């Protein structure tokens, strides 16, 4: 076991990735990862060369054995050749098995698991630092599939190229030299085979690579659609006609099948061509060897050496052909994976980015212009300040720009114009990690990780102890329902797992977990985006007391369509069509009689007849 441990510890799979991002060029992408294991690759080259050279001794030993048994007196032959026979036995029983054992152990214990997961880990490390918009523009399942598939595909193509292609080059070169040493004419069929083999590879390999890439892209698309159906299974069951949903996935299955068949057509033609080429080499070598023997130019031993050598080359050619096919199938998978992995990081920190220092919590929005790249835009000249410890509510109809303002504060998007500062520091010049570490947020669409209740709450502060987690849950009025939870593996309470996105919990339960997480984080800036929208009135009233306590001494931005939940804010900012149309306290805005007052009357039941469109009977 210590030998296995030695090889398995040669390559830690979760080492820190290089500072540079994975490049978009295929060769550079391979070198980006390959250079991290260049010592192992060189060792694989050496091991493969040793095995190939040892394998060339097998036809030589067969020739020597044939020459030995061709002698007239067996006793004399054995007495004179025992040292050669002993050497042959040592090579076959000790040296060659040891070389193969070293090559296999290096490949299987060090490279295969270590390098596959090294690539996966570094790809994940890079992708998880992409912007939020990056994930909004693709299937989560397809991104995950590319991360998982690229690792083993990149590893397999490097290992196969090292073990198979290098092997046949070393073995073939050695064979040509050995046959030519006996008679140059013996090497001619093998040389012609190599020339034709190169032409065949030149014709088929690019076509296999293109079709492999198409097949891999079709597989990723299929995976993305399947995962999309599973992730939104409730919507599928509530709204989708099963036949429509089947058709959505079936079209991807059909596309993948067509691409797969086209790839396999080329592989089949490649195999047929190679078999014919191998047969021609064996017959050609055998014919030349027999002709030379009949003319007395070569001995029986040399004929016995040439024939198994060419047979072994033909067998290896088939093995190498399979490996080359696999190599370019894997290259196609890597190219497909690069479409998600080798993407310049969006919203990367500046090279001179500093750590945000929050001493008071003053926030300033300066003349913001933003529109997600659209010509119409979303925010137009938004300009206001929030004093340290001030509680501000954002009010307005859907699409007014409230959530966009919060997303910009969190630096999920780059501003098109203007700037945002916290305590005088432009957030564009600080690290995103330090920015978000000072902001706690409860979102309307609360999504939990498929982990335990305790782990989800601890996400607010990973160093927190169990007692702190339980205290945060109690303050969020979540302890009662948590203690009664039990998952499908009989884990209970804070150890119970919540399912993907927290589907095992109700909306109100998820929101209370999210509030507990925010309480535990204890950040100086607090954002509440419909924080109590999923709670019933009784629970909301109890949690509101905790939120009131949590807001003390913190800068707060609250968004709520239910105006009663934010009417107690120090100041309300009313947005409409991306512009600030009103600002003031609840009482001031009601007295003003503008947009806020109209929204308040509608929600409180005091309708103004001027705000209601007349009902016109249908004609």
Secondary structure, 3 states (H helix, E strand, C coil): CHHHHHHHCCCCCCCCCCCCCCCCCHHHHHHHHHHHHHHHHHHHHHHHHHHHHHHHHHHHHHHHHHHHHHCCCHHHHHHHHHHHHHHHHHHHHHHHHHHHHHHHHHHHHHHHHHHHHHHHHHHHHHHCCCCHHHHHCCCHHHHHHHHHHHHHHHHHHHHHHHHHHHHHHHHHHHHHHHHHHHCHHHHHHHHHHHHHHHHHHHHHHHHHHHHHHHHHHHHHHHHHHHHHHHHCHHHHHHHCCHHHHHHHHHHHHHHHHHHHHHHHHHHHHHHHHHHHHHHHHHHHHHHHHHHHHHCCCCCHHHHHHHHHHHHHHHHHHHHHHHHHHHHHHHHHHHHHHHHHHCCCCCCCCCCCCECCCCCCCCEEEEEEEECCCCCCCCEEEEEEEECCCCEEEEECCCCCCHHHHHHHHCCCCCCCEEEEEECCEEHHHECHHHHHHCEEEECCCCCECCCEHHHHHHCCCCCCCHHHHHHHHHHCCCHHHHHCCECCCCCEHHHCECCCECCCCCHHHHHHHHHHHHHHHCCCEEEEECCCCCCCHHHHHHHHHHHHHHHCCCEEEEECCCHHHCCCCCEEEEEECCEEEEEECHHHHHHHCCHHHHHHHHHHCCCCHHHCCCCCCCC
